[in-house]
């Protein structure tokens, strides 16, 4: 084990030990409060370009398993832990090229990010010159304005599930396998399309799922236009980034949250039923408040928009992750319900 | 949905005396519930027989009844108070059982009282084995299959491995596991012969499976949250109360954990708990992931208290809010204040709970851990890693750590390899402190709940201007140091806060009210050893440290605290030292002209015999260091003394043992000069039975005015002479009109809550004000005067948990808890106390007597009184001859050791032909003697068994003279006492 450190763009340094790949790795420093699912987090495309700090005090306890990966590769650039438990997990981190730090005072880091906001950072394995690294951190692009979808979307369309009572198209902005699995398990044939797919192709399906994905929705003008063109032609369900794109397509604004929502315990109220869902969340941007039209769900933490519905357009969306993985299954009925509704009209 | 407007008054039922499996966690739960119910404007009524609880303090509810928690006791209160609703989910299994009885007897319907927190259907679905099975299966989940078997021919189709549990045997005695059909047959044969009703339960064995518990809360809008997951290090087969546990779970992947979470939610919905919390326990096969639902408690529990302390999510408080109509999103998260309770806490630390056992108190008892809980307390450690938390919990034990886990998960095994190094590190480096905020730092929280860790930054609390006091708690419950001391600590916190101090609490017992972060200005959940207490003091820089209220635990730290330059508030440590050092204390008594039994200190058996010869037999031998858990013993001759010395090392006290003495307990206050003799209590059992195990009466019943005056005079001289500033307890014996001092404790004693409630004076509050500098005269206490009502405290003993140990009272304390009752006269109060302690005295039937030779003469009037009340008398050999000689009609019974075909006394008891046993044991240890077999049989058959003539006398008086009396609330009794004083 060699020394390692996390260098934040404001000059704060957190010391630790390196237990992963050689670095430095640059990205936005964020934290997730989920107590389980470290491998799912590392392979979730929505963490593209981020250095993820786990608030869970011990990470790696139950090893790794290929079927827990949410995509083909790791997307987080680095992981920061209080206490990494090996060797399976740390071996996996090395194999997947993630810079990994352990022995870091993660609670202090989390309190710092909560107060100052998520910020650019470098995770350094070994020794590094502070000034040089800091300069390199500050030269990195900001997360606000970052269009990251192209880097994580599938290049070619493919069929995930050929058989099904209804045909669902999933637009891959950085889709997790769990979404595809859940939609297919609900009885849909699933085709997956790259982020640049046109509306006409999608309109030929019984329904369309706009997937989650990384980065800022604001620069995704093309994707938003496609959604706009699609609306009203076939039922649409947006998840996370897909939700934000639906919002943009219907004329709403998005904004960057100070430090995001990342975890598996976030309470969200469904305004229609007054019921509370404990949800899995992973987003740094959100739909701006002000225009309450179409809002179906809100965060009980900070009141931000968590769901939208436009029945006249047969479109709806949620900011949180009904596919969970990791996290509670309270909202999984949303994905299944979507497929069931498609079946009902098919 | 806001608070229900259709309810105005609510009755909460507590859990009664502390017993193994039901401890301080229900005081914690009840206090939380009462607090929120009163905040919401409800009129509250409490019924609980345990005086050592905070919840039974007069200020905690509008009406407080210290009454037996049986149908009669609670129904009486309900008839009198007519509440709109009954909340039975805060008082453990005891309260739920009372609720079921009240429902079954039609009392709730008759009085129009609604059950809130959990309805009767939900309670039945959770508690009834068959209904629970059907309910669980309706969710697509499984319980271990089981079958009731009465013959070895009933075993076709039983799946193996299986566990065999005989019905109605002590501690599950006679049960066992079977892997093969041959073993199964043998086990069932054995079980059938052990079971008095010839019945065994054969159950699919999940021994060795991993064990998890989830704490679930559900509201009436069907919102459900899982507050905490708990993993047992000791797999299935060891009761979860006896297991080392960790939260959050450490070894499950997200998908495996979510499967448990889904299952827990499905079960709480199917069972139908819809306004409260439940604990759901799972067995999970480690490799296949197969699940079994083991049980569900449709109420708050020991685990929910642990989960509340582990997460900062106050389950009982939230459950009480839900019970009166709120939904989870309407209840704020206490720690963040800005977010709602409809979330799941996330932990950035690890919590480990380690049970504390008391086997050394029960010689002969089987120490094997199984499905019957045997631990008497627990300690919790919080750290930033599993190992850190584990070592902190272990440090909090204050006793030996013996743990031999079977089938430990390899992850824990690997982690525990670093135990010794972590132990050393924690002693060597000072800790820093972090906040518990329920959300891993995601939401700003000004929480006052801290734990120590190492190697990171310190999270400073905001600096206050107020002077601070650090109050040291009493650590894990144990026999001899239980909830009474937590009661005292909580009152100390409240009093110092009221005096304008910031009160800082240090304790490591997750069951208690003192470790509710709501109790103090700051809570440090830390072990009570010198390293961690001094570290807290360094950080807080208190004006003083309060050590008089936590029992022995803080006293052991006093020297280190003073050496580090911190001030002990009130009574200085010097007083403790003076009272405990026999040589110094002896010369103090000589100076003051106060009598004590003659004594000496012996280094060897021979020396002890010399001392005993000098002071005269019998003597009480008290080794200061013992091997094998043997302790105090009464010795009648040199042989006894030599035997008592086997295996003993170090200096040993030899005291003259006063026979047939009245034992007196006094709680008093002293400001260094003046004293206030608050309570003079008399023990029912004579000296020789530990004061903690003896029943106790206030006011003392058989003291002459002269003896009373002398007792007052002694106490008034002792307090100032020792330098007591605060509270003290003096134990005395009165023999042949002479008063002897046995012991002085310049600190709060076990009897403080009982005495405070009996006399209506909060002794801890008064002691704290003295410690803070007030003079006794400034406290404006009512005149010293015995109360008009008679209050009785009775001990509750855990013998049924320890088959093999002799269920007899002696100089070693073995009770886990106590009850209190009050009435206009002693017989009524005593009869009620025995009922409250779970051994109601029979009104008719048969009494079996067998007493040792020394007691034969004294047993005659007792037996005559029973005969006079119409009881049939049974007796063995010598006792029968004595009674017959006195002209009483007695039926002879054969001792087990006597040959013959006639039914033995054990058969008599087993067949339910005897309603009360009076059996005073022969002196000296006599394993498996006739007496032992009698007592064990009585215990197994749940027949009250009295082991002293004094207690038998009190019992027969109670049976003869107890009257039906309307139970008065504590508040009414206190008002009446005040009025009597004023007039």
Boltz contact constraints between the chains, C-beta under 6 A:
constraints:
  - contact:
      token1: [A, 33]
      token2: [B, 346]
      max_distance: 6.0
  - contact:
      token1: [A, 33]
      token2: [B, 440]
      max_distance: 6.0
  - contact:
      token1: [A, 33]
      token2: [B, 442]
      max_distance: 6.0
  - contact:
      token1: [A, 35]
      token2: [B, 248]
      max_distance: 6.0
  - contact:
      token1: [A, 35]
      token2: [B, 346]
      max_distance: 6.0
  - contact:
      token1: [A, 36]
      token2: [B, 254]
      max_distance: 6.0
  - contact:
      token1: [A, 36]
      token2: [B, 257]
      max_distance: 6.0
  - contact:
      token1: [A, 37]
      token2: [B, 254]
      max_distance: 6.0
  - contact:
      token1: [A, 55]
      token2: [B, 348]
      max_distance: 6.0
  - contact:
      token1: [A, 55]
      token2: [B, 440]
      max_distance: 6.0
  - contact:
      token1: [A, 57]
      token2: [B, 348]
      max_distance: 6.0
  - contact:
      token1: [A, 57]
      token2: [B, 349]
      max_distance: 6.0
  - contact:
      token1: [A, 57]
      token2: [B, 350]
      max_distance: 6.0
  - contact:
      token1: [A, 57]
      token2: [B, 384]
      max_distance: 6.0
  - contact:
      token1: [A, 58]
      token2: [B, 385]
      max_distance: 6.0
  - contact:
      token1: [A, 61]
      token2: [B, 250]
      max_distance: 6.0
  - contact:
      token1: [A, 61]
      token2: [B, 251]
      max_distance: 6.0
  - contact:
      token1: [A, 61]
      token2: [B, 411]
      max_distance: 6.0
  - contact:
      token1: [A, 62]
      token2: [B, 251]
      max_distance: 6.0
  - contact:
      token1: [A, 62]
      token2: [B, 253]
      max_distance: 6.0
  - contact:
      token1: [A, 82]
      token2: [B, 384]
      max_distance: 6.0
  - contact:
      token1: [A, 83]
      token2: [B, 385]
      max_distance: 6.0
  - contact:
      token1: [A, 105]
      token2: [B, 456]
      max_distance: 6.0
  - contact:
      token1: [A, 105]
      token2: [B, 457]
      max_distance: 6.0
  - contact:
      token1: [A, 107]
      token2: [B, 348]
      max_distance: 6.0
  - contact:
      token1: [A, 107]
      token2: [B, 441]
      max_distance: 6.0
  - contact:
      token1: [A, 108]
      token2: [B, 457]
      max_distance: 6.0
  - contact:
      token1: [A, 110]
      token2: [B, 441]
      max_distance: 6.0
  - contact:
      token1: [A, 111]
      token2: [B, 441]
      max_distance: 6.0
  - contact:
      token1: [A, 265]
      token2: [B, 343]
      max_distance: 6.0
  - contact:
      token1: [A, 265]
      token2: [B, 344]
      max_distance: 6.0
  - contact:
      token1: [A, 265]
      token2: [B, 346]
      max_distance: 6.0
  - contact:
      token1: [A, 267]
      token2: [B, 342]
      max_distance: 6.0
  - contact:
      token1: [A, 267]
      token2: [B, 343]
      max_distance: 6.0
  - contact:
      token1: [A, 276]
      token2: [B, 223]
      max_distance: 6.0
  - contact:
      token1: [A, 276]
      token2: [B, 329]
      max_distance: 6.0
  - contact:
      token1: [A, 276]
      token2: [B, 342]
      max_distance: 6.0
  - contact:
      token1: [A, 278]
      token2: [B, 225]
      max_distance: 6.0
  - contact:
      token1: [A, 278]
      token2: [B, 344]
      max_distance: 6.0
  - contact:
      token1: [A, 300]
      token2: [B, 329]
      max_distance: 6.0
  - contact:
      token1: [A, 300]
      token2: [B, 340]
      max_distance: 6.0
  - contact:
      token1: [A, 301]
      token2: [B, 339]
      max_distance: 6.0
  - contact:
      token1: [A, 326]
      token2: [B, 254]
      max_distance: 6.0
  - contact:
      token1: [A, 329]
      token2: [B, 258]
      max_distance: 6.0
  - contact:
      token1: [A, 329]
      token2: [B, 262]
      max_distance: 6.0
